[in-house]
Amino acid sequence: MRSFEEFKNEFYNGTAPKGMFTSVNENNENIILEITDEYLKTSTLQNNGWIRVNVYHKDHTVEEYYDK
């Protein structure tokens, strides 16, 4: 299984597979990973009921926001 850092490096290099993937992090929280040509997005379903969303753009800017 690839690590998130490997997916992120592949995204920036243009070699990441496109699509949606799921995993579980070290806190036993479900994660949805979405990779497109324009962005890589992680949605972490946190144990506190919130969803943390991180969006990585090709220009290396990163957004982080929370949803309920």
SVG drawing of the C-alpha trace seen along z (x, -y; Angstrom):
<svg xmlns="http://www.w3.org/2000/svg" viewBox="-22 -28 30 30">
<polyline fill="none" stroke="black" stroke-width="0.4" points="0.0,0.0 1.3,-3.5 1.7,-6.1 0.0,-9.5 3.4,-11.1 4.0,-8.8 0.6,-9.7 1.4,-13.4 4.8,-13.2 3.2,-11.3 0.5,-14.0 3.1,-16.8 5.1,-14.8 2.0,-14.0 2.2,-10.3 -0.5,-9.6 -3.4,-7.4 -6.6,-9.4 -9.7,-8.5 -11.0,-8.1 -9.4,-5.9 -10.2,-5.1 -8.0,-4.2 -7.8,-4.4 -5.2,-6.6 -3.2,-5.9 -6.1,-7.3 -8.5,-4.8 -10.3,-7.5 -11.6,-6.9 -10.0,-8.9 -11.2,-9.6 -8.5,-10.5 -9.5,-12.1 -6.9,-12.7 -7.6,-14.7 -5.3,-16.5 -5.9,-19.8 -5.9,-18.8 -5.4,-16.1 -8.0,-16.2 -8.1,-14.3 -11.3,-14.2 -10.7,-12.8 -13.8,-11.7 -12.5,-12.6 -13.5,-10.8 -15.0,-14.1 -17.6,-14.1 -16.0,-16.7 -14.6,-16.2 -11.2,-17.8 -10.6,-18.6 -7.1,-19.3 -6.7,-20.3 -3.3,-20.2 -2.9,-22.2 -0.3,-21.7 1.3,-25.1 1.9,-23.6 -0.7,-25.8 -2.7,-23.9 -6.2,-24.6 -7.6,-23.2 -11.1,-23.6 -13.6,-21.7 -17.1,-20.5 -19.8,-18.9"/>
</svg>
